[in-house]
C-alpha cells in the first residue's frame, strides 16, 4: 500500500454524515483523492434531494478542498480491462464503480469503499472504512 487513497461515493456520504470512523481514518491519511465520477454521483443525489442548493454548495466546497482525479485515455484502458475481467468472472458491478476502480488501478491507489463488489477486481487494493 502506498498511502494514497481514492474515496468511493459511500465514503464521502459517510463523511458528510459525520461518521466518526471515516473522520478518524481521514485524519490519519495524508493523500486522499476524489474521482470526478464520485462528484457526479454526489451532484445527482443533490439534484434529487429536497435541499438542492444546500447540498450543491456542500459538494462544491468539498470538491474545492480536495484533489479531483479525472479520467483519461489510460483510465479508459484500465476500465476496458477491468470490465472484461469481471465479465469473464460473471460478476457485473455498477458502471461508475468500474471507472472508480480503473482510476485506482491506473494510479495504484487504494480504493476506499463499503461496497463488497470491489473485491471482484483483482487489480486494485481495497479498504473498508
Secondary structure, DSSP 8 states (H G I E B T S, - for coil): --SEEEE-HHHHHHHHTT-HHHHHHHHT-SEEEEEHHHHHHHHHHHHHSS-HHHHHHHHHHHHHTSEEE---HHHHHHHHHHHHHHHHHT----HHHHHHHHHHHHHT-EEE-S-GGGGG-TTS-EE--
